[in-house]
Amino acid sequence: MSPFSWDHFLAMGGYAAYVWPAYAVFFIVLVADYVSPALRRRRNLRELRGRIARQAVRQQRNPTSP
């Protein structure tokens, strides 16, 4: 059995051009899947605050409407 070689490992038996981009795409999707809900939550909260603020302004202008 031959000793471990990083060069041989990184070459992936000649398939490195296919394997490493596949890993990169996988990790990019994994990070996007992790970050996306937090960004969506921030956007939804910002929109909700804006709606509440607009509703409060409307109620101050016309206090008789529900």
Buried (B, 14 or more C-beta within 10 A) or exposed (E): EEEEEEEEEEEEEEEEEEBEEEEEEEEEEEEEEEEEEEEEEEEEEEEEEEEEEEEEEEEEEEEEEE
